[in-house]
Amino acid sequence: MKNVLAKSRRIVVKVGSSLVTNQGAGLDLAALGNWAQQIATLNASGHQVVLVSSGAIAEGMQRLGWKKRPASIHDLQAAAAVGQMGLVQAYESCFRKHDLHAAQVLLTHADLVDRERYLNARSTLTTLLGLRVIPIINENDTVVTDEIKFGDNDTLGALVANLIEADVLIILTDQNGLYSADPRKDAKATLVSVALAGDEKLEKMAGSAGSHIGRGGMLTKILAAKRAARSGAHTVIASGHEPDVLLRLIQGESIGTLLTAPTLTLAARKQWLADHLQVAGKLVLDAGAVTALRSEGKSLLPIGVKKVVGEFERGAAVTCVNEDGQDIARGLTNYNAEEARRIAGHASQKIESLLGYGGDAEIIHRDNLVLL
């Protein structure tokens, strides 16, 4: 890992629930102090670190005296609101011992879907890093619903890595890394030391292995690494119980699993498009259109669209799939759903006669489209 991580200047560290709480019951202040000490050491040596930390709901439950995690979304949001206060207070206290300040940054998917808010979030984070402030990032659980949630902090960590163009994403968990099979079920399972992020074989290896406290299993970490790689960020999945794990990783010690990013990365605008987790609709493409997009780098024309699914407005992000339902691309549509249905399967020259007015020749222009 030495050659890959030693040159990493900007780092996103994600710590799971099991590493910051006492088995889910409130915050483990000693653990938070340990993370703060390691990050402060990295900061002093010129690294910029963003911390994505779980633990708000567990801390809120303890403060409210709740023994059992509630099922109600409103109760969970209330617990998150109370717990965020404790989480940031604890981190600020820990970092102050090292003459550093922490900053709370709460994000929702809506913050990253809107282009202006996306750029504002990036500017805020890069400014904080320039001021040697440690951003503590979490999902804004107090306002989000299931429809707009990131889903887990592994995914959030990858999105933040893309947002600030980090060099590496370090996902710390209570597992040693990715194994060839679930080690709890297969005694012959071996640790995967190095692999290429996005390799489909990794998803099969990951299975459903996960912590009993956190929401994200190993599969979410593999998918997060795949997402982070789109902006050129390497990912390390390692045990947070390893002593000084962050310092040892940056010094080049081989710990856990390193998932390397390919050399080619997406341009900033296409990276933003790729990071849309929720889309407004779906376009089903014929084989010719799939080839045109994948192999020829062309725009999506109406004639290649077989079906339009969902309701959306002009400019919305939609997913393009083949006839088997496999994701092919994502892009911003030039037409709303009703218009797209009327011109689907027809040549571009017929758009004006079909709609009664002229429009773009493409349903999605290649500059507003990214392959998945």
Protein Blocks (a to p, Z undefined) as FASTA:
>chain_A
ZZmmmmpmbdcddddfklmcgehiajafklmmmmmmmmmmmmmnopacddddehjlmmmm
mmnopabdcfblklmmmmmmmmmmmmmmmmmmmmmmnopacddddddfklmmpmklmmmm
mmmmmmmmmnopacdddddfklpcfklgghiaklmmmmmmmmnopabdcdddfbfbdcfb
dfklmmkbccdfbdcehiaklmmmnmmaccfkbmbdfklmmmmmmmmmmnopacddddfk
bghklmmmmnopaehjaddddfbdcdfklmmmmmpmbdfbdcdddfklmmmmmmnopacd
fklpmbdedjddehiacddddfkopafbdcddfbdfklmmmmgoiafklmmmmnopacdf
bfbdfklcccZZ
